[in-house]
């Protein structure tokens, strides 16, 4: 009867479909409280990852917006420089370096 009980216990599955092996040297055993702590920590990490992904998406949007603003400012700067050169051509007939005028004057 004892041998029969041992054989049944070795192959008996628990409610999750698992059975306890005879040798636990290559196994990791944790308590229920440790398991609950691990589950809680995983939940915290999942929330943290979700927050970081949201921040990353927001940063990407900011980067795109800043690149657009930089391009707009470059276009405005080029337009102002073109207007400046056109005025100089109308007044003097050619482009004059203002720094050289200050040195000469």
Secondary structure as GFF3:
##gff-version 3
##sequence-region A 1 105
A	DSSP	alpha_helix	2	11	.	.	.	ID=ss1
A	DSSP	alpha_helix	32	92	.	.	.	ID=ss2
A	DSSP	alpha_helix	98	104	.	.	.	ID=ss3
###
